[in-house]
Amino acid sequence: MRVLFNTYPWAFATPGGGEIQLLKYAEHLPALGVEVVLHDIWKPAFDRVSLVHFFGCLGGSIQFCGYAKSRGLPLVITSSLWITEETAHRYPMDEIRAQLSLADLVITNSNTESETLARVFSLPRERFTAVMNGVEPRFAGPHDPALFRERFGIEGPFVLNVGNVEARKNQLGLLRAMAGHDLPVVVIGHIREPDYGRQMLAEGGDRLRYLGPLDHGDPLLASAYAACSAFVLPSTLETPGLAALEAAAAGAPLVVTSEGSTRDYFGDLAQYVRHDDPADIRRGIDAALAAARGRELQSHILNNFSWSAVTATLVDVYRRVVGG
């Protein structure tokens, strides 16, 4: 089987979890008998593939999806989308509904996401199927924390945030929660929203260490997860946050937003916080800092969410769509 992958045009300008997910699927699918072709506007491959897989629901995505369907190709869409009745007014609901309606199947990152999107968009539940997000076992290590500490001159305990710097990732909420705390906040990631990034740097002051982005394969990233006292992702929403999966695989105490499908992944093994309440974020951080790095969360993630396992589920989805 040959599958065409595409996403919105600027996705890899500041790659995040969704882009890593796309690349990891492309890496693992060939071993399962699926060849991946990355869409090239100069050399389109519509006549050489069995199926089209589109990643994302940003504005304009419907045009490509509609063209794929006009070619008679089966279409699956990875939504990576968390919308509730309370937040629907922030999104172009009619356009997203139309795009999702084109798909033979919509792939979500959890059953909770499937149920929520079906309800909010008034679409049949059977149109949605979950393929859980994945993590590379290499993050379990062992990794030397000294590699990260020596490279950036960071001594002692610290809390870590890895993600694109933008309002959705809520680095400002993390900094406000840590006001008056002795521990520094280390942030790794592209600045996706420049105004938000400038505000983060201004408010962070001496207690913020912003290190910029690290390549996903850089050993320094795995070392950072091993070195941190707690990993904190208090986003406005997550499904569930690839960096949170990686930090959990590394055994870091975990603090994550309660908004989204985080509980589908971490169960009772993480601290869940309200993204709009700095006091609650601080409570979760303090609880995580009081907990020792343990193996229970790490084992849970490695046993259930390796890329090889979740990609096998994706192949089943492809066969189902092409066979149908």
C-alpha atoms as a printed R data frame, in Angstrom:
    type eleno elety resid chain resno       x      y      z
1   ATOM     1    CA   MET     A     1   0.000  0.000  0.000
2   ATOM     2    CA   ARG     A     2   1.214  3.507 -0.811
3   ATOM     3    CA   VAL     A     3  -0.149  6.488  1.180
4   ATOM     4    CA   LEU     A     4   0.200 10.195  0.413
5   ATOM     5    CA   PHE     A     5   0.901 12.424  3.465
6   ATOM     6    CA   ASN     A     6   0.174 16.146  3.524
7   ATOM     7    CA   THR     A     7  -0.447 18.914  6.051
8   ATOM     8    CA   TYR     A     8  -0.964 22.685  5.988
9   ATOM     9    CA   PRO     A     9   1.818 24.592  4.172
10  ATOM    10    CA   TRP     A    10   3.570 26.311  7.114
11  ATOM    11    CA   ALA     A    11   3.409 23.402  9.582
12  ATOM    12    CA   PHE     A    12   7.144 22.739  9.566
13  ATOM    13    CA   ALA     A    13   8.128 26.393 10.005
14  ATOM    14    CA   THR     A    14   7.814 25.827 13.767
15  ATOM    15    CA   PRO     A    15   7.311 22.060 14.092
16  ATOM    16    CA   GLY     A    16   5.539 20.713 17.157
17  ATOM    17    CA   GLY     A    17   4.004 17.457 18.291
18  ATOM    18    CA   GLY     A    18   1.698 17.134 15.308
19  ATOM    19    CA   GLU     A    19   4.597 17.387 12.878
20  ATOM    20    CA   ILE     A    20   6.674 14.875 14.869
21  ATOM    21    CA   GLN     A    21   3.663 12.530 14.779
22  ATOM    22    CA   LEU     A    22   3.547 12.763 10.977
23  ATOM    23    CA   LEU     A    23   7.281 12.046 10.679
24  ATOM    24    CA   LYS     A    24   7.154  9.125 13.103
25  ATOM    25    CA   TYR     A    25   4.306  7.526 11.181
26  ATOM    26    CA   ALA     A    26   6.373  7.919  8.006
27  ATOM    27    CA   GLU     A    27   9.363  6.340  9.750
28  ATOM    28    CA   HIS     A    28   7.533  3.294 11.147
29  ATOM    29    CA   LEU     A    29   4.984  2.490  8.424
30  ATOM    30    CA   PRO     A    30   7.409  0.965  5.858
31  ATOM    31    CA   ALA     A    31   8.228 -1.891  8.257
32  ATOM    32    CA   LEU     A    32   4.497 -2.692  8.230
33  ATOM    33    CA   GLY     A    33   4.184 -2.774  4.451
34  ATOM    34    CA   VAL     A    34   3.056  0.819  3.863
35  ATOM    35    CA   GLU     A    35   5.092  3.186  1.693
36  ATOM    36    CA   VAL     A    36   4.686  6.860  2.570
37  ATOM    37    CA   VAL     A    37   4.908  9.569 -0.095
38  ATOM    38    CA   LEU     A    38   5.254 13.144  1.197
39  ATOM    39    CA   HIS     A    39   3.205 15.513 -0.945
40  ATOM    40    CA   ASP     A    40   5.319 17.598 -3.325
41  ATOM    41    CA   ILE     A    41   3.409 20.344 -5.157
42  ATOM    42    CA   TRP     A    42   5.985 20.190 -7.995
43  ATOM    43    CA   LYS     A    43   5.680 16.400 -8.397
44  ATOM    44    CA   PRO     A    44   2.192 15.388 -7.230
45  ATOM    45    CA   ALA     A    45   1.672 11.656 -6.736
46  ATOM    46    CA   PHE     A    46  -2.125 11.360 -6.702
47  ATOM    47    CA   ASP     A    47  -2.060  8.736 -9.464
48  ATOM    48    CA   ARG     A    48   0.469  6.583 -7.601
49  ATOM    49    CA   VAL     A    49  -1.131  6.177 -4.178
50  ATOM    50    CA   SER     A    50  -3.925  4.101 -2.639
51  ATOM    51    CA   LEU     A    51  -5.009  6.633 -0.040
52  ATOM    52    CA   VAL     A    52  -4.455 10.217  1.153
53  ATOM    53    CA   HIS     A    53  -3.745 11.040  4.808
54  ATOM    54    CA   PHE     A    54  -4.068 14.735  5.709
55  ATOM    55    CA   PHE     A    55  -2.873 16.121  9.059
56  ATOM    56    CA   GLY     A    56  -4.685 19.081 10.585
57  ATOM    57    CA   CYS     A    57  -7.796 21.233 10.297
58  ATOM    58    CA   LEU     A    58  -6.353 24.713  9.870
59  ATOM    59    CA   GLY     A    59  -8.030 27.179  7.538
60  ATOM    60    CA   GLY     A    60  -7.695 26.238  3.878
61  ATOM    61    CA   SER     A    61  -7.100 22.542  4.541
62  ATOM    62    CA   ILE     A    62 -10.480 21.711  3.056
63  ATOM    63    CA   GLN     A    63  -9.266 22.702 -0.416
64  ATOM    64    CA   PHE     A    64  -6.607 19.989 -0.591
65  ATOM    65    CA   CYS     A    65  -8.909 17.404  0.991
66  ATOM    66    CA   GLY     A    66 -11.655 18.232 -1.496
67  ATOM    67    CA   TYR     A    67  -9.247 17.840 -4.415
68  ATOM    68    CA   ALA     A    68  -8.071 14.449 -3.150
69  ATOM    69    CA   LYS     A    69 -11.671 13.261 -2.988
70  ATOM    70    CA   SER     A    70 -12.343 14.621 -6.482
71  ATOM    71    CA   ARG     A    71  -9.591 12.287 -7.685
72  ATOM    72    CA   GLY     A    72 -11.544  9.372 -6.262
73  ATOM    73    CA   LEU     A    73  -9.001  8.666 -3.525
74  ATOM    74    CA   PRO     A    74  -9.938  7.433 -0.054
75  ATOM    75    CA   LEU     A    75  -9.167 10.123  2.536
76  ATOM    76    CA   VAL     A    76  -8.326  9.992  6.230
77  ATOM    77    CA   ILE     A    77  -7.778 13.131  8.301
78  ATOM    78    CA   THR     A    78  -5.875 13.337 11.571
79  ATOM    79    CA   SER     A    79  -7.761 16.015 13.481
80  ATOM    80    CA   SER     A    80  -5.518 16.678 16.538
81  ATOM    81    CA   LEU     A    81  -8.321 18.943 17.629
82  ATOM    82    CA   TRP     A    82  -9.972 19.678 20.940
83  ATOM    83    CA   ILE     A    83 -13.146 21.752 20.687
84  ATOM    84    CA   THR     A    84 -15.962 21.862 23.209
85  ATOM    85    CA   GLU     A    85 -19.321 23.589 23.229
86  ATOM    86    CA   GLU     A    86 -17.732 26.337 25.343
87  ATOM    87    CA   THR     A    87 -14.853 26.986 22.902
88  ATOM    88    CA   ALA     A    88 -16.602 26.416 19.557
89  ATOM    89    CA   HIS     A    89 -17.012 30.161 18.974
90  ATOM    90    CA   ARG     A    90 -13.229 30.479 18.540
91  ATOM    91    CA   TYR     A    91 -13.118 28.187 15.489
92  ATOM    92    CA   PRO     A    92 -14.419 28.239 11.882
93  ATOM    93    CA   MET     A    93 -16.870 25.467 12.730
94  ATOM    94    CA   ASP     A    94 -18.618 25.267  9.359
95  ATOM    95    CA   GLU     A    95 -15.343 24.893  7.458
96  ATOM    96    CA   ILE     A    96 -13.952 22.283  9.863
97  ATOM    97    CA   ARG     A    97 -17.234 20.331  9.772
98  ATOM    98    CA   ALA     A    98 -17.159 20.372  5.975
99  ATOM    99    CA   GLN     A    99 -13.553 19.171  5.917
100 ATOM   100    CA   LEU     A   100 -14.176 16.349  8.409
101 ATOM   101    CA   SER     A   101 -17.278 15.346  6.429
102 ATOM   102    CA   LEU     A   102 -15.072 14.681  3.389
103 ATOM   103    CA   ALA     A   103 -13.052 12.039  5.246
104 ATOM   104    CA   ASP     A   104 -13.749  8.349  4.992
105 ATOM   105    CA   LEU     A   105 -12.464  8.265  8.578
106 ATOM   106    CA   VAL     A   106 -11.258 10.951 10.975
107 ATOM   107    CA   ILE     A   107  -8.329  9.786 13.106
108 ATOM   108    CA   THR     A   108  -8.234 11.247 16.595
109 ATOM   109    CA   ASN     A   109  -5.690 10.897 19.391
110 ATOM   110    CA   SER     A   110  -8.124  9.319 21.859
111 ATOM   111    CA   ASN     A   111 -11.641  7.957 22.273
112 ATOM   112    CA   THR     A   112 -12.474 11.047 24.315
113 ATOM   113    CA   GLU     A   113 -11.474 13.263 21.389
114 ATOM   114    CA   SER     A   114 -13.578 11.121 19.026
115 ATOM   115    CA   GLU     A   115 -16.655 11.396 21.224
116 ATOM   116    CA   THR     A   116 -16.220 15.128 21.790
117 ATOM   117    CA   LEU     A   117 -15.757 15.998 18.111
118 ATOM   118    CA   ALA     A   118 -18.680 13.823 17.029
119 ATOM   119    CA   ARG     A   119 -20.912 15.575 19.541
120 ATOM   120    CA   VAL     A   120 -19.738 19.140 18.908
121 ATOM   121    CA   PHE     A   121 -19.900 18.854 15.106
122 ATOM   122    CA   SER     A   122 -23.059 16.699 15.083
123 ATOM   123    CA   LEU     A   123 -21.316 14.058 12.974
124 ATOM   124    CA   PRO     A   124 -21.777 10.282 13.250
125 ATOM   125    CA   ARG     A   125 -19.572  8.736 15.942
126 ATOM   126    CA   GLU     A   126 -18.566  5.953 13.545
127 ATOM   127    CA   ARG     A   127 -16.826  8.549 11.352
128 ATOM   128    CA   PHE     A   128 -14.158  8.884 14.076
129 ATOM   129    CA   THR     A   129 -11.574  6.339 15.213
130 ATOM   130    CA   ALA     A   130  -8.738  6.682 17.700
131 ATOM   131    CA   VAL     A   131  -5.068  6.039 17.017
132 ATOM   132    CA   MET     A   132  -3.226  6.986 20.176
133 ATOM   133    CA   ASN     A   133  -0.176  9.230 20.042
134 ATOM   134    CA   GLY     A   134   3.213  7.591 20.437
135 ATOM   135    CA   VAL     A   135   6.597  7.940 22.071
136 ATOM   136    CA   GLU     A   136  10.066  6.659 21.311
137 ATOM   137    CA   PRO     A   137  11.335  4.143 23.891
138 ATOM   138    CA   ARG     A   138  14.757  5.805 23.677
139 ATOM   139    CA   PHE     A   139  13.490  8.566 25.978
140 ATOM   140    CA   ALA     A   140  13.448  6.019 28.807
141 ATOM   141    CA   GLY     A   141  17.203  6.111 28.721
142 ATOM   142    CA   PRO     A   142  19.208  5.919 30.763
143 ATOM   143    CA   HIS     A   143  20.321  9.432 29.872
144 ATOM   144    CA   ASP     A   144  22.951 11.484 31.649
145 ATOM   145    CA   PRO     A   145  21.446 14.678 33.138
146 ATOM   146    CA   ALA     A   146  24.929 16.188 33.203
147 ATOM   147    CA   LEU     A   147  24.942 16.507 29.409
148 ATOM   148    CA   PHE     A   148  22.120 19.060 29.552
149 ATOM   149    CA   ARG     A   149  23.285 20.773 32.737
150 ATOM   150    CA   GLU     A   150  26.838 21.302 31.504
151 ATOM   151    CA   ARG     A   151  25.774 22.516 28.063
152 ATOM   152    CA   PHE     A   152  23.514 25.235 29.490
153 ATOM   153    CA   GLY     A   153  25.118 25.857 32.874
154 ATOM   154    CA   ILE     A   154  22.062 24.810 34.872
155 ATOM   155    CA   GLU     A   155  22.669 23.593 38.401
156 ATOM   156    CA   GLY     A   156  20.204 22.354 40.999
157 ATOM   157    CA   PRO     A   157  16.510 21.518 40.584
158 ATOM   158    CA   PHE     A   158  14.315 23.154 37.941
159 ATOM   159    CA   VAL     A   159  10.938 22.718 36.280
160 ATOM   160    CA   LEU     A   160  10.862 22.097 32.533
161 ATOM   161    CA   ASN     A   161   8.458 23.092 29.771
162 ATOM   162    CA   VAL     A   162   8.974 21.863 26.201
163 ATOM   163    CA   GLY     A   163   6.693 23.209 23.493
164 ATOM   164    CA   ASN     A   164   6.210 25.981 20.989
165 ATOM   165    CA   VAL     A   165   6.004 29.323 22.772
166 ATOM   166    CA   GLU     A   166   2.414 30.427 22.173
167 ATOM   167    CA   ALA     A   167  -0.713 31.255 24.136
168 ATOM   168    CA   ARG     A   168  -2.040 27.696 23.825
169 ATOM   169    CA   LYS     A   169   0.997 26.276 25.616
170 ATOM   170    CA   ASN     A   170   0.491 28.824 28.424
171 ATOM   171    CA   GLN     A   171   4.097 29.475 29.418
172 ATOM   172    CA   LEU     A   172   2.922 32.743 31.002
173 ATOM   173    CA   GLY     A   173   0.569 30.814 33.268
174 ATOM   174    CA   LEU     A   174   3.483 28.612 34.310
175 ATOM   175    CA   LEU     A   175   5.685 31.609 35.100
176 ATOM   176    CA   ARG     A   176   2.929 33.278 37.109
177 ATOM   177    CA   ALA     A   177   2.359 30.070 39.037
178 ATOM   178    CA   MET     A   178   6.067 29.941 39.885
179 ATOM   179    CA   ALA     A   179   6.253 33.559 41.084
180 ATOM   180    CA   GLY     A   180   8.162 33.605 44.374
181 ATOM   181    CA   HIS     A   181   9.341 30.016 43.972
182 ATOM   182    CA   ASP     A   182  13.044 29.259 44.342
183 ATOM   183    CA   LEU     A   183  13.182 26.951 41.312
184 ATOM   184    CA   PRO     A   184  13.946 28.339 37.865
185 ATOM   185    CA   VAL     A   185  11.695 27.607 34.885
186 ATOM   186    CA   VAL     A   186  13.427 26.203 31.795
187 ATOM   187    CA   VAL     A   187  11.566 26.548 28.490
188 ATOM   188    CA   ILE     A   188  12.587 24.777 25.271
189 ATOM   189    CA   GLY     A   189  10.831 25.421 21.951
190 ATOM   190    CA   HIS     A   190  10.306 27.639 18.921
191 ATOM   191    CA   ILE     A   191   8.646 31.008 19.483
192 ATOM   192    CA   ARG     A   192   5.528 30.501 17.357
193 ATOM   193    CA   GLU     A   193   3.815 33.748 18.471
194 ATOM   194    CA   PRO     A   194   6.401 36.575 18.641
195 ATOM   195    CA   ASP     A   195   4.338 38.963 20.791
196 ATOM   196    CA   TYR     A   196   3.632 36.180 23.270
197 ATOM   197    CA   GLY     A   197   7.306 35.252 23.276
198 ATOM   198    CA   ARG     A   198   8.358 38.821 24.070
199 ATOM   199    CA   GLN     A   199   5.849 38.945 26.923
200 ATOM   200    CA   MET     A   200   7.158 35.640 28.289
201 ATOM   201    CA   LEU     A   201  10.745 36.908 28.262
202 ATOM   202    CA   ALA     A   202   9.742 40.196 29.915
203 ATOM   203    CA   GLU     A   203   7.723 38.559 32.692
204 ATOM   204    CA   GLY     A   204  10.147 35.686 33.201
205 ATOM   205    CA   GLY     A   205  13.104 37.781 34.189
206 ATOM   206    CA   ASP     A   206  15.908 36.013 36.027
207 ATOM   207    CA   ARG     A   207  13.782 32.996 36.951
208 ATOM   208    CA   LEU     A   208  13.269 32.033 33.280
209 ATOM   209    CA   ARG     A   209  15.847 30.195 31.187
210 ATOM   210    CA   TYR     A   210  14.608 30.213 27.610
211 ATOM   211    CA   LEU     A   211  16.899 27.959 25.573
212 ATOM   212    CA   GLY     A   212  15.256 28.121 22.146
213 ATOM   213    CA   PRO     A   213  14.376 24.991 20.180
214 ATOM   214    CA   LEU     A   214  16.196 21.662 20.277
215 ATOM   215    CA   ASP     A   215  16.018 19.136 17.479
216 ATOM   216    CA   HIS     A   216  13.779 16.219 18.393
217 ATOM   217    CA   GLY     A   217  16.661 13.798 17.942
218 ATOM   218    CA   ASP     A   218  19.171 15.882 19.909
219 ATOM   219    CA   PRO     A   219  20.501 13.969 22.961
220 ATOM   220    CA   LEU     A   220  20.226 17.220 24.899
221 ATOM   221    CA   LEU     A   221  16.422 16.940 24.821
222 ATOM   222    CA   ALA     A   222  16.396 13.481 26.396
223 ATOM   223    CA   SER     A   223  18.994 14.692 28.905
224 ATOM   224    CA   ALA     A   224  16.747 17.654 29.810
225 ATOM   225    CA   TYR     A   225  13.856 15.299 30.612
226 ATOM   226    CA   ALA     A   226  16.220 13.248 32.771
227 ATOM   227    CA   ALA     A   227  17.538 16.326 34.574
228 ATOM   228    CA   CYS     A   228  14.303 18.154 35.437
229 ATOM   229    CA   SER     A   229  12.612 17.969 38.822
230 ATOM   230    CA   ALA     A   230   9.179 18.103 37.166
231 ATOM   231    CA   PHE     A   231   7.818 18.517 33.668
232 ATOM   232    CA   VAL     A   232   4.972 21.045 33.428
233 ATOM   233    CA   LEU     A   233   2.598 21.496 30.476
234 ATOM   234    CA   PRO     A   234  -0.310 23.693 31.688
235 ATOM   235    CA   SER     A   235  -1.707 24.291 28.181
236 ATOM   236    CA   THR     A   236  -5.169 25.563 27.404
237 ATOM   237    CA   LEU     A   237  -5.697 22.106 25.821
238 ATOM   238    CA   GLU     A   238  -3.677 19.022 24.869
239 ATOM   239    CA   THR     A   239  -4.335 15.783 22.983
240 ATOM   240    CA   PRO     A   240  -2.175 14.888 25.015
241 ATOM   241    CA   GLY     A   241   1.097 16.727 24.268
242 ATOM   242    CA   LEU     A   242   3.949 14.771 22.708
243 ATOM   243    CA   ALA     A   243   6.526 16.339 25.028
244 ATOM   244    CA   ALA     A   244   4.482 15.201 28.038
245 ATOM   245    CA   LEU     A   245   4.612 11.616 26.727
246 ATOM   246    CA   GLU     A   246   8.369 11.885 26.277
247 ATOM   247    CA   ALA     A   247   8.917 13.335 29.737
248 ATOM   248    CA   ALA     A   248   6.736 10.597 31.240
249 ATOM   249    CA   ALA     A   249   8.770  7.959 29.370
250 ATOM   250    CA   ALA     A   250  11.861  9.496 30.945
251 ATOM   251    CA   GLY     A   251  10.305  9.108 34.396
252 ATOM   252    CA   ALA     A   252   9.831 12.794 35.159
253 ATOM   253    CA   PRO     A   253   7.058 13.790 37.586
254 ATOM   254    CA   LEU     A   254   4.320 15.163 35.368
255 ATOM   255    CA   VAL     A   255   2.014 18.196 35.609
256 ATOM   256    CA   VAL     A   256  -0.422 18.581 32.710
257 ATOM   257    CA   THR     A   257  -3.566 20.451 31.801
258 ATOM   258    CA   SER     A   258  -6.884 18.842 32.629
259 ATOM   259    CA   GLU     A   259  -8.364 20.194 29.373
260 ATOM   260    CA   GLY     A   260  -8.263 17.702 26.525
261 ATOM   261    CA   SER     A   261  -7.492 14.003 26.404
262 ATOM   262    CA   THR     A   262  -4.578 13.907 28.844
263 ATOM   263    CA   ARG     A   263  -6.336 11.491 31.223
264 ATOM   264    CA   ASP     A   264  -6.709  8.962 28.379
265 ATOM   265    CA   TYR     A   265  -2.930  8.650 28.472
266 ATOM   266    CA   PHE     A   266  -1.765  9.339 32.009
267 ATOM   267    CA   GLY     A   267  -4.658  8.051 34.104
268 ATOM   268    CA   ASP     A   268  -4.075  8.723 37.793
269 ATOM   269    CA   LEU     A   269  -0.303  8.965 37.350
270 ATOM   270    CA   ALA     A   270  -0.012 12.728 36.703
271 ATOM   271    CA   GLN     A   271  -0.985 15.969 38.401
272 ATOM   272    CA   TYR     A   272  -3.836 17.655 36.479
273 ATOM   273    CA   VAL     A   273  -4.258 21.427 36.684
274 ATOM   274    CA   ARG     A   274  -6.574 24.155 35.458
275 ATOM   275    CA   HIS     A   275  -4.749 26.202 32.871
276 ATOM   276    CA   ASP     A   276  -6.498 29.434 33.900
277 ATOM   277    CA   ASP     A   277  -5.659 29.189 37.605
278 ATOM   278    CA   PRO     A   278  -2.003 29.927 38.565
279 ATOM   279    CA   ALA     A   279  -2.706 28.783 42.136
280 ATOM   280    CA   ASP     A   280  -3.870 25.402 40.887
281 ATOM   281    CA   ILE     A   281  -0.848 25.122 38.579
282 ATOM   282    CA   ARG     A   282   1.373 25.884 41.602
283 ATOM   283    CA   ARG     A   283  -0.461 23.225 43.633
284 ATOM   284    CA   GLY     A   284   0.185 20.636 40.933
285 ATOM   285    CA   ILE     A   285   3.847 21.598 40.649
286 ATOM   286    CA   ASP     A   286   4.385 21.396 44.408
287 ATOM   287    CA   ALA     A   287   2.750 17.966 44.482
288 ATOM   288    CA   ALA     A   288   4.921 16.750 41.612
289 ATOM   289    CA   LEU     A   289   8.076 18.107 43.224
290 ATOM   290    CA   ALA     A   290   7.234 16.249 46.416
291 ATOM   291    CA   ALA     A   291   6.967 12.968 44.496
292 ATOM   292    CA   ALA     A   292  10.062 10.974 43.670
293 ATOM   293    CA   ARG     A   293  10.840 10.039 40.092
294 ATOM   294    CA   GLY     A   294   9.139  6.687 39.755
295 ATOM   295    CA   ARG     A   295   8.766  3.834 37.321
296 ATOM   296    CA   GLU     A   296   4.993  3.377 37.378
297 ATOM   297    CA   LEU     A   297   4.179  6.187 34.937
298 ATOM   298    CA   GLN     A   298   7.222  5.373 32.836
299 ATOM   299    CA   SER     A   299   6.234  1.709 32.529
300 ATOM   300    CA   HIS     A   300   2.630  2.626 31.714
301 ATOM   301    CA   ILE     A   301   3.718  4.867 28.825
302 ATOM   302    CA   LEU     A   302   6.301  2.471 27.407
303 ATOM   303    CA   ASN     A   303   3.951 -0.509 27.581
304 ATOM   304    CA   ASN     A   304   1.045  1.211 25.860
305 ATOM   305    CA   PHE     A   305   2.208  4.041 23.612
306 ATOM   306    CA   SER     A   306   5.323  3.090 21.665
307 ATOM   307    CA   TRP     A   307   5.364  4.368 18.067
308 ATOM   308    CA   SER     A   308   5.630  0.831 16.712
309 ATOM   309    CA   ALA     A   309   2.446 -0.233 18.541
310 ATOM   310    CA   VAL     A   310   0.325  2.784 17.628
311 ATOM   311    CA   THR     A   311   1.485  2.701 14.000
312 ATOM   312    CA   ALA     A   312   0.245 -0.879 13.693
313 ATOM   313    CA   THR     A   313  -3.195  0.421 14.670
314 ATOM   314    CA   LEU     A   314  -2.900  3.059 11.943
315 ATOM   315    CA   VAL     A   315  -2.260  0.344  9.328
316 ATOM   316    CA   ASP     A   316  -5.496 -1.347 10.403
317 ATOM   317    CA   VAL     A   317  -7.305  1.950  9.776
318 ATOM   318    CA   TYR     A   318  -5.808  2.247  6.288
319 ATOM   319    CA   ARG     A   319  -6.827 -1.304  5.386
320 ATOM   320    CA   ARG     A   320 -10.308 -0.648  6.659
321 ATOM   321    CA   VAL     A   321 -10.676  2.496  4.531
322 ATOM   322    CA   VAL     A   322  -9.164  1.042  1.353
323 ATOM   323    CA   GLY     A   323 -11.087 -2.197  1.758
324 ATOM   324    CA   GLY     A   324 -14.312 -0.290  2.336
